Amino acid sequence: TDKWSVQAGLVLMNSKILRSSYPTNVGLKLANVAHQSFNLLTKYKIGDMFEVGGQASYVSRIYGGSMLAANGGPAFNSTGLPAPTLANPYLNVPTILPSHWRFDAFTEAKINKNFSMKLAATNIFNRTYYDAFYQTAAPFVMVAPGRTITLSVRGKF
């Protein structure tokens, strides 16, 4: 039907550092990159004025690490990886962020030929998931936004 549209995308990759000024980086994966992801977006047109839709997004597990390499790299010296200590028990412990699904929904209304309005909910189930984990002297994780609801107006001139 011309009222229904579906778009999908798939990413499958396997990163590996081939050369680096830090020898310990060679052979490691890139940090904070999902090697598999999937996205499905669908929307349905209701009459001439409204559209409703939703999106499902999957991101595979992500290997944390330094700014370049997963679980190692410039954050560590090239003579070897220091052992965890009482002060920093997570030093050089592999950091793997879990895979996750995110679901979004939206509705859009055509006001007239020049203006439309969209109400969207991102992460509708308000799940906690993580975008990145940086393993440095002071490790930190980037938490993705929780449920977000936006209302936007678009004009074309």
Secondary structure, DSSP 8 states (H G I E B T S, - for coil): -TTEEEEEEEEE--------SSGGGTT--BTT-BSEEEEEEEEEEETTTEEEEEEEEEE--EE-BSSSBBT-STTS-TT------SS-TTTT---EE--EEEEEEEEEEE-SSSEEEEEEEESTT----EEEEE-SSS-EEEE----EEEEEEEE--
